[in-house]
Amino acid sequence: MIQIGDTVIDLGDPLTLAALGALTLLFLVLIFGLVAMRRAGHSAIATEQMLREMGGLGSRVQALSDGQQQLSGGLTHVSEAQAASQTNTLKLMEARLAEVSQHMTENLHGSATKTARSLGELQQRLEAIDKAQENIEKLSGDVLGLQDILSNKQTRGAFGEIQLKDIVGKALPSDSYTWQATLSNGKRADCLIHLPNPPGPIVIDAKFPLEAYEALRNADSDYAANEAAKFMRRSVKEHIRAISDKYILDGETADGALMFLPSEAVYAELHANFPELVREGFDARVWIVSPTTCMATLNTMRAVLKDARMREQAGAIRTTLRQLHRDVDLVVERVGKLEIHFDQARRDLDGIGTAAERAGKRAARLDNFDFEELSPESESAPVVPLRAPDP
């Protein structure tokens, strides 16, 4: 139970409970009404604010629509400009591509031409290299053959004789020398030059100290070089002594002989590093010559032979000169007679010219009817005057 002042409320009474429930419900309704009214006020304010915001939003939407339309126009213009730019770019690219293509075609054509020309030149060079290779192989074979020849003393001697024969055959007439001439002592010389006295026939003998020269060139130490030098001196001295003893004979040959070295290198080596051998050859009256100096010596011998033959033929030359002088006299005599005939013919021609000139002058007078100027031969003849004919 609840007592409010003088009023006592029995909570157990159903009526009281119903009244309390109704009051409670009414209170709740009042509260809800107040809350609703308050919320309605707030809603009106919010609605007004929302309307204002919606108005601003509409303006913004309109502005956005206007901007969108402007943007659409700008995009259209940009699209058109882009399309035009793309078209121009494509045209420029096509022109550039055509130019580049033409340039590349020309370059490729030029490159192809140059390549073809280069290949042709390369082919020619390869052919030249092949020919040179063949020549080198042939030369290599010849060198090997020459080495085989020079490795044997007999073939080496034959090589020197062949070279000597070629030089002598080019420098001297064929009747001025004899090959493999046998002397009175039974020795056979490679070549005997028939020089007149003095100095008399002179012998040329070919020698080739190749082993000593190769040993000297291949020496790889001082000891080997000294031994090779001794070998060279010994070999050359033996050749000088053999030539001096065999081919210098009193009353038969000249007072000296020539030792022919078929190698300029060996000759230069002797004069450069072995001058005592050269002097020893001079003392033994054996003169060492190379292919070059031998040719010069033979040319001197040729002059001597020519002078000797000129002296031998001096009588025949004088006889020929006398005959030539007589023939010249006959020619002079006949020329004199011919001049007389020409002089007579000249006088006859002068007379003919004078008579022709006189005849020409007379023909001119006749042509001009000039009968008053008569020649002395016709002065006694009467002159017939010209007159008119009788009627």
C-alpha positions as CSV (number, residue, x, y, z in Angstrom):
1,M,0.0,0.0,0.0
2,I,1.1,3.6,-0.7
3,Q,-0.1,6.6,1.2
4,I,0.0,10.0,-0.5
5,G,-1.3,12.6,2.0
6,D,-4.7,11.5,3.1
7,T,-5.1,9.1,0.2
8,V,-4.1,5.5,0.5
9,I,-3.4,3.5,-2.6
10,D,-3.8,-0.2,-2.4
11,L,-1.5,-1.7,-5.0
12,G,-3.4,-5.0,-4.7
13,D,-6.6,-3.5,-5.9
14,P,-7.2,-4.2,-9.6
15,L,-8.8,-0.8,-10.1
16,T,-5.9,0.9,-8.6
17,L,-3.6,-1.2,-10.9
18,A,-5.7,-0.3,-13.9
19,A,-5.6,3.4,-13.0
20,L,-1.9,3.3,-12.4
21,G,-1.5,1.6,-15.8
22,A,-3.7,4.2,-17.4
23,L,-1.8,7.0,-15.8
24,T,1.4,5.4,-16.8
25,L,0.2,5.0,-20.3
26,L,-1.0,8.6,-20.4
27,F,2.4,9.8,-19.0
28,L,4.2,7.8,-21.6
29,V,1.9,9.2,-24.3
30,L,2.6,12.7,-23.0
31,I,6.3,12.0,-23.0
32,F,6.2,10.5,-26.5
33,G,4.2,13.5,-27.7
34,L,6.7,15.9,-26.2
35,V,9.5,14.0,-27.7
36,A,7.7,13.8,-31.0
37,M,7.0,17.5,-30.9
38,R,10.6,18.3,-30.1
39,R,11.7,16.0,-32.8
40,A,9.3,17.6,-35.2
41,G,10.8,21.0,-34.5
42,H,14.2,19.6,-35.0
43,S,13.0,17.9,-38.2
44,A,11.6,21.1,-39.6
45,I,14.8,22.9,-38.9
46,A,16.7,19.9,-40.5
47,T,14.3,19.9,-43.4
48,E,14.7,23.6,-44.0
49,Q,18.5,23.2,-43.7
50,M,18.3,20.1,-46.0
51,L,16.2,22.1,-48.5
52,R,18.7,24.9,-48.4
53,E,21.5,22.3,-48.9
54,M,19.5,20.6,-51.7
55,G,19.1,24.0,-53.4
56,G,22.8,24.6,-53.2
57,L,23.4,21.0,-54.3
58,G,21.1,21.7,-57.3
59,S,23.1,24.8,-58.2
60,R,26.2,22.7,-57.9
61,V,24.6,20.0,-60.0
62,Q,23.6,22.6,-62.6
63,A,27.2,24.0,-62.5
64,L,28.5,20.5,-62.8
65,S,26.1,19.9,-65.7
66,D,27.2,23.2,-67.4
67,G,30.9,22.2,-66.7
68,Q,30.1,18.7,-68.1
69,Q,28.7,20.3,-71.2
70,Q,31.7,22.6,-71.5
71,L,34.0,19.6,-70.8
72,S,32.1,17.6,-73.4
73,G,32.6,20.4,-76.0
74,G,36.3,20.6,-75.0
75,L,36.6,16.9,-75.2
76,T,35.0,17.0,-78.6
77,H,37.4,19.7,-79.7
78,V,40.3,17.9,-78.2
79,S,39.1,14.7,-79.8
80,E,38.9,16.4,-83.2
81,A,42.3,18.1,-82.7
82,Q,43.7,14.8,-81.6
83,A,42.2,13.1,-84.7
84,A,43.6,15.8,-87.0
85,S,46.9,15.5,-85.2
86,Q,46.9,11.8,-85.5
87,T,46.0,12.1,-89.2
88,N,48.9,14.6,-89.8
89,T,51.2,12.4,-87.7
90,L,50.2,9.4,-89.7
91,K,50.8,11.3,-93.0
92,L,54.2,12.5,-91.7
93,M,55.0,9.0,-90.5
94,E,54.0,7.5,-93.9
95,A,56.1,10.1,-95.7
96,R,59.0,9.6,-93.4
97,L,58.6,5.8,-93.7
98,A,58.5,6.1,-97.5
99,E,61.6,8.3,-97.4
100,V,63.4,6.0,-95.0
101,S,62.3,3.0,-97.1
102,Q,63.6,4.7,-100.3
103,H,66.9,5.7,-98.5
104,M,67.2,2.2,-97.1
105,T,66.6,0.7,-100.5
106,E,69.2,3.0,-102.1
107,N,71.6,2.2,-99.3
108,L,70.9,-1.5,-99.7
109,H,71.3,-1.3,-103.4
110,G,74.6,0.7,-103.0
111,S,75.7,-1.7,-100.3
112,A,74.8,-4.6,-102.5
113,T,76.8,-3.1,-105.4
114,K,79.7,-2.3,-103.1
115,T,79.5,-5.8,-101.7
116,A,79.4,-7.3,-105.1
117,R,82.4,-5.2,-106.2
118,S,84.2,-6.0,-103.0
119,L,83.5,-9.7,-103.5
120,G,84.7,-9.4,-107.1
121,E,87.9,-7.7,-105.9
122,L,88.2,-10.2,-103.1
123,Q,87.8,-13.0,-105.6
124,Q,90.5,-11.5,-107.8
125,R,92.8,-11.1,-104.8
126,L,92.1,-14.7,-103.7
127,E,93.0,-15.8,-107.2
128,A,96.2,-13.7,-107.0
129,I,96.9,-15.2,-103.6
130,D,96.3,-18.7,-105.0
131,K,98.7,-18.0,-107.9
132,A,101.2,-16.5,-105.5
133,Q,100.7,-19.6,-103.3
134,E,101.4,-21.8,-106.3
135,N,104.5,-19.8,-107.1
136,I,105.6,-20.0,-103.5
137,E,105.1,-23.7,-103.6
138,K,106.9,-23.9,-106.8
139,L,109.7,-21.7,-105.5
140,S,109.8,-23.8,-102.3
141,G,110.3,-26.9,-104.5
142,D,112.9,-25.0,-106.5
143,V,114.7,-24.0,-103.3
144,L,114.6,-27.6,-102.0
145,G,115.9,-28.7,-105.4
146,L,118.6,-26.0,-105.2
147,Q,119.5,-27.2,-101.7
148,D,119.8,-30.7,-103.0
149,I,122.0,-29.5,-105.8
150,L,124.2,-27.4,-103.5
151,S,124.5,-30.2,-100.9
152,N,126.5,-32.3,-103.4
153,K,130.0,-31.2,-104.4
154,Q,129.7,-32.4,-107.9
155,T,126.3,-30.9,-108.6
156,R,127.5,-27.7,-106.8
157,G,130.4,-27.5,-109.2
158,A,128.1,-28.0,-112.1
159,F,125.9,-25.2,-110.8
160,G,128.9,-22.8,-110.7
161,E,129.9,-23.9,-114.2
162,I,126.4,-23.3,-115.6
163,Q,126.3,-19.8,-114.1
164,L,129.8,-19.1,-115.4
165,K,128.8,-20.3,-118.9
166,D,125.8,-18.1,-119.0
167,I,127.8,-15.0,-118.0
168,V,130.6,-15.7,-120.5
169,G,128.2,-16.5,-123.3
170,K,126.5,-13.1,-122.8
171,A,129.7,-11.1,-122.6
172,L,132.0,-12.6,-125.3
173,P,131.7,-13.8,-128.8
174,S,131.4,-17.6,-129.1
175,D,134.8,-18.0,-130.9
176,S,136.7,-16.2,-128.2
177,Y,136.6,-18.9,-125.5
178,T,136.7,-22.7,-125.0
179,W,134.8,-24.8,-122.4
180,Q,136.6,-27.6,-120.6
181,A,139.9,-26.8,-122.3
182,T,142.7,-29.3,-121.7
183,L,146.1,-27.7,-121.1
184,S,149.5,-29.1,-121.8
185,N,149.8,-30.4,-118.2
186,G,146.7,-32.5,-118.7
187,K,144.5,-30.3,-116.4
188,R,141.1,-29.3,-117.7
189,A,139.9,-25.8,-117.1
190,D,136.3,-24.8,-116.8
191,C,136.8,-21.9,-119.3
192,L,139.7,-20.7,-121.3
193,I,139.5,-17.1,-122.8
194,H,141.6,-16.7,-125.9
195,L,143.1,-13.3,-125.2
196,P,146.0,-12.1,-127.5
197,N,149.5,-11.8,-126.3
198,P,150.0,-10.0,-124.0
199,P,148.5,-11.2,-121.7
200,G,147.6,-14.5,-123.5
201,P,144.9,-17.0,-122.8
202,I,143.5,-16.8,-119.3
203,V,141.6,-19.5,-117.3
204,I,138.4,-19.0,-115.3
205,D,137.7,-21.8,-112.8
206,A,134.5,-22.0,-110.7
207,K,134.8,-22.7,-107.0
208,F,132.1,-22.7,-104.3
209,P,133.2,-23.0,-100.6
210,L,129.6,-23.5,-99.5
211,E,130.2,-25.7,-96.5
212,A,132.6,-23.2,-94.9
213,Y,130.2,-20.3,-95.6
214,E,127.2,-22.2,-94.1
215,A,129.3,-23.2,-91.0
216,L,130.2,-19.5,-90.6
217,R,126.6,-18.3,-90.9
218,N,125.3,-21.0,-88.6
219,A,127.9,-20.5,-85.8
220,D,126.1,-20.0,-82.5
221,S,129.1,-19.4,-80.3
222,D,132.5,-17.8,-80.4
223,Y,134.2,-21.2,-80.6
224,A,132.0,-22.3,-83.5
225,A,132.6,-18.9,-85.3
226,N,136.4,-19.3,-84.9
227,E,136.3,-22.9,-86.2
228,A,134.1,-21.8,-89.1
229,A,136.5,-19.0,-89.9
230,K,139.4,-21.4,-89.9
231,F,137.5,-23.7,-92.2
232,M,136.8,-20.8,-94.6
233,R,140.4,-19.8,-94.7
234,R,141.6,-23.3,-95.3
235,S,139.0,-23.9,-98.1
236,V,139.7,-20.7,-100.0
237,K,143.5,-21.1,-99.7
238,E,143.2,-24.6,-101.1
239,H,141.2,-23.3,-104.1
240,I,143.7,-20.5,-104.7
241,R,146.7,-22.9,-104.5
242,A,145.0,-25.4,-106.9
243,I,144.2,-22.7,-109.5
244,S,147.7,-21.2,-109.3
245,D,149.4,-24.6,-109.7
246,K,147.1,-26.0,-112.5
247,Y,146.1,-23.1,-114.7
248,I,149.0,-20.7,-114.7
249,L,151.6,-22.1,-117.2
250,D,154.5,-20.1,-118.5
251,G,154.4,-19.6,-122.3
252,E,150.9,-21.1,-122.5
253,T,148.5,-19.1,-120.4
254,A,148.4,-15.6,-119.1
255,D,150.3,-14.7,-116.0
256,G,147.3,-15.1,-113.8
257,A,143.9,-16.8,-113.5
258,L,140.3,-16.1,-112.3
259,M,138.5,-17.9,-109.5
260,F,134.8,-17.5,-110.1
261,L,132.5,-17.6,-107.0
262,P,128.9,-18.1,-108.1
263,S,127.6,-16.4,-104.9
264,E,127.7,-12.6,-104.2
265,A,127.2,-13.4,-100.5
266,V,130.4,-15.5,-100.3
267,Y,132.3,-12.9,-102.3
268,A,131.1,-10.1,-100.0
269,E,132.0,-12.2,-96.9
270,L,135.6,-12.7,-98.2
271,H,136.1,-9.0,-98.8
272,A,134.4,-7.9,-95.6
273,N,135.9,-10.3,-93.1
274,F,138.8,-12.1,-94.8
275,P,140.8,-9.5,-96.7
276,E,144.0,-11.5,-96.1
277,L,142.6,-14.2,-98.4
278,V,142.0,-11.7,-101.2
279,R,145.5,-10.4,-100.8
280,E,146.9,-13.9,-100.8
281,G,145.0,-14.5,-104.1
282,F,146.6,-11.4,-105.5
283,D,150.1,-12.7,-104.5
284,A,149.3,-16.0,-106.1
285,R,148.1,-14.1,-109.3
286,V,144.6,-15.6,-108.7
287,W,141.9,-12.9,-108.9
288,I,138.6,-13.8,-107.1
289,V,135.5,-12.6,-109.0
290,S,131.7,-12.8,-108.4
291,P,129.0,-12.8,-111.0
292,T,128.9,-9.0,-111.1
293,T,132.7,-8.4,-111.1
294,C,133.1,-11.3,-113.6
295,M,130.8,-9.6,-116.0
296,A,132.8,-6.3,-115.7
297,T,136.1,-8.2,-116.2
298,L,134.7,-10.0,-119.3
299,N,133.6,-6.7,-120.8
300,T,137.1,-5.4,-120.4
301,M,138.4,-8.6,-122.1
302,R,135.9,-8.0,-124.9
303,A,137.4,-4.6,-125.6
304,V,140.8,-6.1,-125.7
305,L,139.6,-8.8,-128.1
306,K,138.0,-6.2,-130.3
307,D,141.1,-4.1,-130.4
308,A,143.3,-7.1,-131.3
309,R,140.9,-8.1,-134.1
310,M,140.9,-4.6,-135.4
311,R,144.7,-4.7,-135.6
312,E,144.6,-8.1,-137.3
313,Q,142.2,-6.7,-139.9
314,A,144.0,-3.4,-140.4
315,G,145.3,-4.5,-143.9
316,A,141.8,-5.6,-145.0
317,I,140.4,-2.4,-143.6
318,R,142.9,-0.3,-145.6
319,T,142.1,-2.2,-148.8
320,T,138.4,-1.6,-148.2
321,L,139.1,2.0,-147.6
322,R,141.0,2.3,-150.9
323,Q,138.1,0.6,-152.8
324,L,135.7,3.0,-151.0
325,H,137.8,6.0,-152.1
326,R,137.8,4.8,-155.7
327,D,134.1,4.3,-155.6
328,V,133.7,7.9,-154.3
329,D,135.9,9.2,-157.1
330,L,133.6,7.4,-159.7
331,V,130.6,8.9,-158.0
332,V,132.1,12.4,-158.2
333,E,133.0,12.0,-161.9
334,R,129.5,10.8,-162.7
335,V,128.0,13.7,-160.8
336,G,130.1,16.1,-162.8
337,K,128.9,14.6,-166.1
338,L,125.4,14.8,-164.8
339,E,125.8,18.5,-163.9
340,I,127.0,19.2,-167.6
341,H,123.8,17.5,-168.9
342,F,121.7,19.5,-166.4
343,D,123.4,22.7,-167.5
344,Q,122.7,22.0,-171.2
345,A,119.1,21.2,-170.4
346,R,118.8,24.4,-168.3
347,R,120.0,26.5,-171.3
348,D,117.6,24.7,-173.6
349,L,114.8,25.5,-171.1
350,D,115.8,29.1,-171.0
351,G,115.7,29.4,-174.8
352,I,112.3,27.7,-174.9
353,G,111.0,30.1,-172.3
354,T,112.3,33.2,-174.3
355,A,110.7,31.9,-177.5
356,A,107.4,31.2,-175.8
357,E,107.4,34.7,-174.3
358,R,108.0,36.3,-177.7
359,A,105.3,34.2,-179.3
360,G,102.9,35.3,-176.5
361,K,103.6,39.0,-177.1
362,R,102.9,38.6,-180.9
363,A,99.7,36.7,-180.2
364,A,98.6,39.6,-177.9
365,R,99.3,42.2,-180.7
366,L,97.3,40.1,-183.2
367,D,94.5,39.8,-180.7
368,N,94.3,43.6,-180.3
369,F,94.6,44.3,-184.1
370,D,97.8,46.3,-183.5
371,F,99.2,46.1,-187.0
372,E,101.1,49.4,-186.9
373,E,103.8,48.0,-184.6
374,L,105.4,45.5,-186.9
375,S,108.5,43.5,-186.4
376,P,111.6,44.5,-188.4
377,E,111.2,41.5,-190.6
378,S,107.8,42.8,-191.9
379,E,108.7,46.5,-192.4
380,S,109.0,46.2,-196.3
381,A,105.5,44.7,-196.6
382,P,102.8,47.2,-197.7
383,V,100.1,48.2,-195.3
384,V,96.6,47.6,-196.5
385,P,94.2,50.2,-195.1
386,L,90.8,49.3,-193.9
387,R,88.0,50.8,-196.0
388,A,84.3,50.3,-196.7
389,P,83.4,47.9,-199.4
390,D,82.4,49.2,-202.9
391,P,78.6,49.7,-203.5
